């Protein structure tokens, strides 16, 4: 399985070009369940502060079944990612919404891919604004305010997606999980078939970088290699690989002993494998 470009780097330097829109459209399909068409880039930021790399915040104009919407994509490895997400959505509203003509305002969807450590068990969240009554029927969600339906209200306010990369335990069950696996490991398994991932394998091949792009990519990898989160993840990955190698060796020894008709109990004691594991070999 060949190594591919990291998504956080690609989102800074490649995904803003039209030839790579299909990749992002594939991810958006798995995320939202809707076929979305990117029409162009509205604006972006790409800054560095000290030794930290702030992933680009990019606003895309997108055609959806509801008309034009705005997709804001952020990759973030800093602890104040929530504040950055709020600021980014406010900045996008100010820059892209014209006046106060609400019916013509575009829906804003903010996607934040988080690479910093979080104390949580889940890895994928979706958030949106709702209004609850505070006097009559207190606590009940409001379905209509001054002629605006629940869906009207939902479309007026930003919608947020949070993906915690390092909370993902590599258990792949959905198309979105395949994408998150790629975000985490910069790899696409041969049996992955989610929208956009075949294009990732084709266009995000490390060997296809120009010399200038390769220099930028190596510099980025060098910068984030000092990130404590990246150091921890590398250590965990190394430990996992060593454990897997050790287990593979134990299984091979157990299989050989079993072929010599050594009693299952002795094999179990010798290798550390459980009796059912030995029996199933």
Beta strands, then each sheet from edge to edge (+ up, - down):
strand 1: 37-45
strand 2: 48-49
strand 3: 52-53
strand 4: 57-64
strand 5: 67-76
strand 6: 107-114
strand 7: 124-128
strand 8: 144-145
strand 9: 148-149
strand 10: 159-164
sheet 1: 1+ 4- 5+ 6+ 10+ 7-
sheet 2: 2+ 3-
sheet 3: 8+ 9-
end
